[in-house]
């Protein structure tokens, strides 16, 4: 695998930062976002001032209030967090399309292909996120996801004071082991309290000590997981940044090197484009309900014409037939064309095997969809899982 | 150990047991075959801890003993030996097996037989006796429908239900179900319900030689295992723990359309369609057309943008309206291959509900297939 550059970005005390934007009087004060103590709520996020009193997230609110008498409790505004998160993610996607969002306030970016110095990219990104959304964030830069995330954590942990950390930690390629070596084993992904305890019994406290253990010992002690732990302790991680996005349309276009007016060549181009679109539809298992033709003239004016089929298709001949008809409607003999494009949208899942009974995944999907719809219409509290209901007498 | 056996029988026996060998196990002895003298015969055994196969071959034994030898080495060697007597002799000091036949003389390094996992000796008296050729046919009609998805272990098995005087085997991968019933020649005293790995049953069907022989099935209590015992061979398998889905609820009770086709013609048409369809998700479209006064027909088409298209007609007696329904052609082919009657019945309701295939005039075999959805 060629050398990669991965940035991990984590918004600092994200919920609190959003609350501070909503209410500037909270700035610098100890406050926490979470459920009310009388409702057995827990702290979802707390400000850096609150952290200094020992409050941390997932702590019962009642306990947080005991620790920090001046603690201001703020009820969560989930819609605002979702919106803020979306704004940040869309900024990240302008840097590279290779963005993997791992939670509401965390993401990985694969910037291996960017020419810019990665440290510079990280600094520019941090500044832009703050400028455009008012939210502080910390970043870690390394050759893989594992080390990049730990770099962010290390940067944040080294911070003290009431202001957000705004940390940037760069681990230059080749220095992964050196960087990880002094850190506590718990900072490694996959090393929980149980594993950490078993390692302590072997007098292994730091990642460096862990990396020095013979792989055989780890395999004996932790089985298959031992192999993964050994890899991670050495700073090795080849997981790619996974992008997940819904495909809404598939299109192909071509700009001619020289404007083209020869009908035969124009029509042949449409045929090629339709076949490319068809192939990609079939690869993804989609059928398209709408077919679009795009034509740009030499003066840069652009025409788009689309046609909706009675029956969705993934067949080249149908795609091409429609595209050619649309072309005949906009093109007059002899007119020069700068660009041609064929697109398919209104995509549906094409041919697939039906199941005899709903798999658990399908059932869950249906349930989630219905819950989502109800919440959109009637608000978040309209439906809850049975397990979340608190008995009121 | 010192024994002489016929090369042919030895090669046959090794072929039988070697399917249970586990070549890549962390336990080295599982890549080996146990060769042991046993009550005047030579016993060969292999196991991967889930499936174990033993067979016994006639031998002239002059000294008792046992050893395990690497399956691959031993089988490859025996397969190249002339059709003659093979002399096997264990050297206990070096734990190696000397194999002599004709001009050939080979020493194979082995592992002590003590390290080979013990195979239970079942009490055959308690067993259920099944006719081998009947049972083999049942397995062939059912086991192929089991899932190969390791994430759903229960579906990798065949549900086996034996009560009083009937046995029912069923398997499903979530897209199709195969169910086969058979009457027992002798009633059982207590009913049996178990999920047996499809792989074990397929191996059993492979090693069971035809004829009027009997296979005895024993489930030693509390071991989670099943043993199939035959005259010269034995197969032991772990049972699958879990609940088999209630397939009876899924088998439709009534159908709007009934189409009767010649099994062979239908199978041939599916095989041809598959050549094209395998490049496009295995999908074939069946257009069922009633004939009015004429005989009806079923048009089977497959289309692949990459390889081409194919069309086939099969004459049929169609009751009910016309219907276009799509199937995974592999599913159709696999069931048609195990239907023994000259005619087959295809029963349908709609293009998105389960269809059933049955041998004409035989309701002991039911095969339900879910169609494919066309976008």
Interface residues (C-beta under 8 A of the other chain):
Chain A: X278 X279 X282 X285 X286 X287 X312 X314 X315 X316 X348 X349 X350 X351 X352 X353 X354 X355 X356 X357 X359
Chain B: X172 X174 X175 X176 X177 X245 X250 X280 X281 X283 X305 X326 X328 X352 X354 X368 X370 X371 X372 X373 X374 X375
